Amino acid sequence: MKKAAAATPASVIDLRFGQVGLLQVRLREVDAPAIKAELAARIASAPQFFQHTGVCLDLSALEHPPEVATLRGIVEAIRLAGMITVGVSDASPTADQLAPALDLPVLAGFRQLSRPPAQLVRAAKAAAQPAPEAVSEPEPEIAPPPPTSGLVHTQPVRSGQRVYARERDLIVTAAVGAGAEVMADGCVHVYGTLRGRAMAGVRGDTNARLFCQEFRAELVAIAGVFRVFETLPEELAGHPVQAWLEGEALRFSRFGV
Amino acid sequence: MTEIIVVTSGKGGVGKTTTSASLACGLARTGKRVAVIDFDIGLRNLDLIMGCERRVVYDFVNVINGDCTLKQALIKDKRIDTLFVLAASQTRDKDALTAEGVRKVLDELIADGFDFILCDSPAGIEKGAHLAMYYADRAVVVVNPEVSSVRDSDRILGLLASKTERAEKGGTKVREHLLLTRYSPTRVAAGEMLSIADVKDILGLDVIGVIPESPQVLSASNAGTPVIMMDESDAAAAYGDAVARLLGDESLPMRFIDEPKKGFFARVFGG
């Protein structure tokens, strides 16, 4: 997942550019009290999941550039919600100007350029192919072409383990235990019981899907849109299920009905 | 050829030490030379269960630190000639164990010609538990039929597949076996306990033994006798079967897993 950009054998630190999971808060309005209220409501559904989570402010959906003071209010609202703002995304001139004023870095992510959604989807698809690197990889070294077949994992994924398929699908032919995580930039297939967490399209591919043989998941996420299952819906529990994104909404359906 | 077997579980209080003691006795009874090592530094219990707590002079940490020889620290069992106990230190903490130290002791036991080395793991997933499993060839994961124990066992199985010498060197993986303890067929039938099938299904492993819940386990512990030595006990018979399966007899049917049938008098007068 990470590539060393500069490291000598004797050095005491490694400098690495890497990708880490980060909760993105995309602002539609800059109304700090409303944001605070909505964050509190969302967090109440899964408090553990958000505690001390790093947050990246996504400004791409805002029509007008916000005031620095307004953004400070929002950062404070996020802090009060128990999360920590670690950066601003949306590599537009807006963010470039605002971020230093807030003492935050600009995080150029996968959705680096503010593009309309249709282009985003295409970019996500393109990530699966070697030719146009849509990802803003900072490392200049030549990356080998990503493997085209999925990552096949034949052992059970046990509680506490994490399996990630970078730039491809993940195929697990055994069970995924409660407290385990399976992640892929592409689709996730589980030919066993899925009791843990499954995340497809972790770098933003909204076309990624989740398929599993026996659905008992704790959490399902596709391209960052997630749902926590405190109780499993009767119609899904224990059945073969697929999940996909429709716009911003996660959809679930059973196979063979 | 020495086999190193770790007895582990993640969760505490599920019967690791009871199981280590009984498996060690059961294996030694067949004439194999067996050493059983307590890895629970600071909370030593195995010597109590084995009934040799008053004979502990030197312990595992002493051997690692070179305070004594391995021969001085090994306690020969009074019941079985081929069984030896290496007690944990009660006064040290788990940092006293090092990977090199453990390897050195294991190598010495292997050189001495032991057939089996049983490593009784402490609860948890920290250093003691990690070192107990690190050099294992096989693992007996002790699990109670309840959800938290099953969850912790799943975690331990994950560590066995990634944090052992075999996993790190990429050789053949550690052979894993499940051993269910405190199994109560009556409570399973009443839906109060997970069934064998549930546990097998969640963990995806076969079960090497099912030990029924039995008051004799506690009385054996208090008496310092491994429960496998208690004649006419269901738990002893079940441990005996588990030892046979560990030695390769896969044909043995599981016993004590069905609800006891009520006899005529029990049916008439209420059991």
Interface residues (C-beta under 8 A of the other chain):
Chain A: Q155 P156 V157 R158 S159 G160 Q161 A174 A175 G177 A178 G179 A180 G192 T193 R195
Chain B: R151 D152 D154 R155 L157 G158 L159 A161 S162 D201 I202 L203 G204
